[in-house]
Amino acid sequence: MGKEPSHLATDRTPGPFRVRCLRCDTIVESWHRDVSAPKGATIGMAYCQCGNIGADSLVFQDFGRVLFRNANSYEVVTDKTERPE
């Protein structure tokens, strides 16, 4: 019985990194500079409306780093996460 690999360990699709700020409910989306991003997308570090979090993509979809002012005040949003309408 082996461990089932997570989609993060096997998916190497270039794409955005998304994080939701739990303070202002903004979804921040960052694209890496080496990825073909849609027009108007944020390349590099992106910040929420209240300035609590910053998100920076690391090329592959759902991979990135989060800078935050308050711990436990954000969640990573993936294709498998429910998004508000």
C-alpha positions in Angstrom: 0.0 0.0 0.0 1.6 3.2 -1.2 0.7 6.8 -0.5 -1.5 8.4 -3.1 0.3 11.5 -4.5 -1.5 14.8 -4.1 -2.3 16.8 -7.3 0.3 19.4 -6.1 3.1 16.8 -6.3 2.2 15.7 -9.8 0.6 18.6 -11.6 3.2 20.8 -13.4 0.8 22.9 -15.4 1.8 26.5 -15.6 -0.8 28.8 -14.1 -1.8 31.3 -11.4 -1.5 31.2 -7.7 -4.6 32.3 -5.8 -5.0 33.3 -2.2 -8.1 34.6 -0.3 -7.7 37.2 2.4 -10.0 36.3 5.2 -10.1 39.8 6.5 -11.3 41.6 3.4 -12.5 38.5 1.4 -10.4 39.5 -1.6 -9.1 36.7 -3.9 -5.5 37.7 -4.9 -4.2 36.2 -8.2 -0.5 36.2 -9.1 1.1 35.0 -12.4 4.8 34.2 -12.9 6.7 36.3 -15.4 7.6 33.3 -17.5 4.0 32.1 -18.0 1.7 33.4 -20.7 -0.9 35.2 -18.6 -4.2 36.6 -19.6 -4.5 40.3 -20.5 -4.8 42.4 -17.3 -3.4 39.7 -15.0 -1.0 40.7 -12.2 2.5 39.5 -12.9 4.6 39.0 -9.8 3.5 39.9 -6.3 -0.3 40.7 -5.9 -1.9 42.2 -2.8 -5.4 42.1 -1.3 -7.5 45.3 -0.9 -6.7 45.7 2.8 -2.9 45.0 2.4 -2.9 42.1 4.8 -1.6 39.5 2.3 0.6 39.3 -0.8 0.8 36.3 -3.1 3.6 35.5 -5.5 3.3 32.7 -8.1 6.1 30.1 -8.5 5.3 29.2 -12.1 3.1 26.1 -11.6 -0.6 26.4 -10.9 -1.4 26.4 -7.1 2.2 26.9 -6.2 3.4 30.1 -4.6 4.4 32.0 -1.5 2.3 34.1 0.8 3.4 37.1 2.7 1.0 38.1 5.5 0.7 40.5 8.4 -1.7 38.4 10.5 -1.2 34.7 10.8 -4.2 32.5 10.0 -5.8 35.2 7.9 -5.6 33.7 4.5 -6.4 30.5 2.5 -5.0 29.1 -0.7 -7.6 28.9 -3.4 -7.3 26.0 -5.9 -9.5 24.7 -8.7 -10.9 22.3 -6.0 -11.8 25.2 -3.6 -15.3 26.7 -3.8 -15.2 30.3 -4.9 -17.9 32.9 -4.1 -20.1 33.9 -7.0 
